[in-house]
Amino acid sequence: MFLKTRQDGALMEVLNVHQLFDPFVTNVEGRLHAGEEMQDRAPFLKADLRFPSGEALPRCWMDPAYKLHAAPVG
């Protein structure tokens, strides 16, 4: 899966999607895709990542208490 960094829009490959989906984990192991050589693995703060379309990551991936903050239905 690929995401963009919020600061400069660089493309980042997520190396561990389980970290991405877990709301209790704040960093994601990834690798920037820039230049011709493969970049080293590095941690990326989930709050600084976006989908390639520019959309923010879902709240359920970021906030362990997302159900408590949900708007009431009905």
N, C-alpha and C positions, 0 to 999 in steps of 0.2 A: 504494500500500500504506500502511496506517495502523498505527502502533505507539503504545504508551503510554510516557510517561516514568516512571521508577521513583520519582522523588522525590514527585511530586504526582498521578500518574496522568493527566496531560493528554494529549490525543490529538495525535499528530504525524503529518503526512503525509510520507512518504519521497519526495523528489524525484529521487533517483538510486539506483535499486535495485542497480545494479552495485557501488556503494560498499558497500551492505549485504551483498552476497554475497561480497565480496572479503575474505578473512581478513587480508590485509596492510594494510587500511585501517581505522583506528580510529575515524574520524568519518564521519557520514552527513549529507549535505545534506538539510534538511527544513524544514518550516513547521508551527508550532503551529496548532491549530484551536481558538481561544478567542475569544469575542466575536463581533461581527458583521462586523468588517473583516478583510480578508485580512492575515495577519501576514507580516513580512519573513522571507526565507530566513535560516537559521542552521545552523551545524554542531552536531551532537549526538553525544556520545560513545556508541558502540555498547554499551558496558558498562552504560550508564544507561537502556537501552531494553528494553521487554518487548512481547510480543504483547498485544493487547487482552484476551485471556483471562487474562493474568497470567503466562503461561509465559515462560521465558527464551529468548533467541535460541539457535539451534543452535550447538554448539561449532565446527562447520566454517565458520561465518560469522565467528567470533571469533579462533580459534587457528590460525595457519599450520601448526603441527605437530600438528594434531589426530589424525592417523593414528598418530603415535608414542605417543600417550596412550591409544589405544583399548584396551579390555579384550580379552584373547585369546578367540577363539571356539573352543569345543570343549572 
